[in-house]
């Protein structure tokens, strides 16, 4: 009991001085709150997309750890954004790859190319893509490839997956699709890059927020 008394007394003294120190009785003059430790960190609230989106009137700068995206998110300009500028991951076909309000996947059947949806709500988007199709399996000397492109004017993305380019089908690993997507609703611009892995396993995804 005496241990807890001295702990809370130290906290009270720091508060009366206008600052709070946890693990230190002398917080930095530039810090309103300082947490000092050599063997522990700070654990932010961990929650799913649904729980994060259910927060009522989140304050600008509010931060949580999003367990669906597996990274920190902060609230800014009426939307939740990743604290990262880009996200890179290897993902098998059918696995969600999330960044900001976008979710991508490599399809598991039909035409094998990138599908995109939103975490929540509907956004209007436009943009272009460049596709490199490997024509035959590449040996030690490489393989010829065919390049195509597609421009999409404004259309809507929702919480259901849609192809960026419905007619695109990547038959060989090593093929790639690079999409430049303009989120016209939130004034955000993204580059989505996907390189097909062998058997559509370990597909490489990179999603980068350019603005």
C-alpha positions in Angstrom: 0.0 0.0 0.0 2.8 2.4 0.9 4.4 1.8 -2.6 1.2 2.8 -4.3 0.9 5.9 -2.1 4.3 7.2 -3.2 3.7 6.4 -6.8 0.4 8.3 -7.0 2.0 11.1 -4.9 4.7 11.5 -7.5 2.1 11.6 -10.2 0.1 14.2 -8.4 3.2 16.4 -7.8 4.1 16.2 -11.5 0.5 17.1 -12.5 0.5 20.2 -10.2 3.7 21.3 -11.9 1.9 21.1 -15.3 3.7 18.0 -16.4 3.4 14.3 -15.9 6.3 11.8 -15.6 5.9 8.0 -15.5 9.0 6.2 -14.5 10.7 9.6 -14.0 10.3 12.4 -11.4 11.9 14.9 -13.8 10.1 15.0 -17.1 11.7 16.9 -19.9 10.8 20.6 -19.9 9.5 20.3 -23.5 7.1 17.3 -22.7 3.7 17.5 -21.1 4.0 13.7 -20.6 7.2 11.7 -20.4 7.3 7.9 -20.0 10.7 6.5 -19.1 11.6 2.8 -19.2 14.5 0.6 -20.3 12.5 -2.6 -20.6 8.9 -1.7 -21.6 7.2 0.3 -24.4 3.9 2.1 -24.9 1.0 -0.1 -26.2 -1.7 1.8 -28.1 -5.3 0.5 -28.2 -5.5 -2.5 -30.7 -8.7 -2.8 -32.6 -10.2 -4.1 -35.9 -11.4 -2.0 -38.8 -15.0 -2.2 -37.6 -14.0 -1.1 -34.0 -11.8 1.8 -35.3 -14.6 3.0 -37.6 -17.1 2.9 -34.8 -15.2 5.5 -32.7 -17.6 8.4 -32.4 -16.3 11.8 -33.7 -12.6 10.9 -33.5 -10.3 13.8 -32.8 -7.7 14.8 -35.4 -4.4 13.1 -34.5 -6.1 10.2 -32.7 -4.0 7.0 -33.1 -4.8 3.3 -32.8 -3.2 0.0 -33.9 -5.4 -1.5 -36.7 -5.2 -5.3 -36.4 -6.6 -5.8 -39.9 -3.9 -3.6 -41.6 -1.3 -4.6 -38.9 0.0 -1.1 -38.4 -0.8 2.2 -36.7 -3.5 4.4 -38.0 -4.2 8.1 -37.3 -7.3 10.3 -37.9 -6.8 13.2 -40.3 -9.1 15.3 -42.6 -12.2 13.2 -41.9 -10.5 9.9 -42.6 -8.3 7.2 -41.1 -4.8 7.0 -42.6 -1.9 4.6 -42.1 1.1 6.2 -40.3 3.2 4.6 -43.1 3.8 6.3 -46.5 3.8 2.9 -48.2 3.1 -0.8 -47.4 5.0 -3.7 -48.9 4.0 -7.3 -48.4 4.0 -10.8 -50.0 0.5 -12.2 -50.2 -1.1 -15.3 -51.6 -4.1 -15.0 -54.0 -7.2 -14.1 -52.1 -5.4 -12.5 -49.2 -6.4 -8.9 -48.3 -3.7 -6.2 -48.6 -4.9 -3.1 -46.8 -3.5 0.5 -46.8 -5.5 3.5 -45.7 -9.1 3.0 -47.0 -8.0 0.7 -49.9 -7.9 -3.1 -49.9 -6.3 -5.1 -52.8 -6.0 -8.7 -53.6 -4.9 -11.1 -56.4 -7.9 -13.1 -57.5 -8.2 -16.8 -56.8 -10.1 -17.7 -60.0 -11.2 -16.2 -63.3 -9.0 -13.5 -64.7 -5.9 -13.3 -62.5 -5.3 -9.6 -61.9 -5.7 -7.0 -59.1 -9.0 -6.3 -57.5 -9.6 -3.3 -55.3 -12.3 -2.3 -52.7 -12.7 0.2 -49.9 -12.5 -0.5 -46.1 -15.6 1.6 -45.7 -17.9 3.8 -47.8 -17.7 4.7 -51.5 -15.1 6.8 -53.2 -14.8 8.1 -56.8 -11.5 7.2 -58.4 -9.7 7.6 -61.7 -6.3 6.7 -63.0 -4.2 4.6 -65.3 -2.3 1.3 -65.2 0.6 -0.3 -67.0 0.7 -4.1 -67.4 3.6 -6.3 -68.3 2.5 -9.8 -69.4 5.2 -12.5 -69.5 4.2 -14.5 -72.7 6.0 -17.8 -71.8 7.7 -19.2 -68.8 11.1 -17.5 -68.4 14.2 -19.6 -68.4 17.8 -18.6 -67.7 17.8 -16.5 -70.8 14.6 -14.6 -69.9 11.3 -14.3 -71.7 9.6 -11.9 -74.1 6.8 -9.8 -72.6 3.8 -7.8 -73.9 3.0 -4.4 -72.5 -0.5 -3.0 -72.3 -2.2 -0.1 -70.5 -5.6 1.1 -69.4 -7.0 4.5 -68.5 -10.1 4.7 -66.3 -12.1 7.9 -65.9 -14.1 8.5 -62.7 -16.0 5.5 -61.3 -16.9 4.3 -57.9 -15.2 1.9 -55.6 -17.2 0.3 -52.7 -16.7 -2.3 -50.0 -17.1 -5.1 -52.7 -14.1 -6.1 -54.8 -13.9 -5.0 -58.4 -11.3 -5.5 -61.1 -9.2 -2.4 -62.0 -9.0 -4.0 -65.4 -11.6 -6.7 -65.8 -10.0 -8.1 -69.0 -6.5 -8.4 -67.7 -5.3 -12.0 -67.0 -1.7 -12.7 -66.0 -0.8 -16.3 -66.9 2.8 -16.4 -65.9 4.6 -15.4 -62.7 6.9 -12.4 -63.1 4.1 -10.5 -64.8 3.2 -7.3 -63.1 0.4 -4.7 -62.9 1.1 -1.1 -61.8 -1.9 1.2 -61.1 -1.9 4.9 -60.4 -5.2 5.6 -58.6 -6.6 9.0 -57.9 -9.0 9.0 -54.9 -11.1 12.0 -56.0 -13.3 11.9 -53.0 -10.5 12.5 -50.4 -7.9 14.1 -52.7 -5.4 11.2 -52.2 -3.2 9.7 -54.9 -1.8 6.1 -54.7 0.5 3.8 -56.7 -0.4 0.1 -56.5 2.2 -2.4 -57.7 1.7 -6.1 -57.9 4.2 -8.7 -59.2 2.8 -12.2 -59.7 4.4 -15.0 -57.8 4.8 -18.7 -58.8 1.4 -20.4 -58.7 -0.1 -17.0 -57.5 1.5 -17.5 -54.2 3.9 -14.9 -52.6 2.6 -12.2 -54.9 4.5 -9.0 -54.1 2.3 -6.0 -53.4 3.4 -2.4 -52.7 0.8 0.4 -52.1 2.2 3.9 -51.8 0.4 7.1 -50.9 2.0 9.7 -53.1 -0.2 12.6 -51.9 
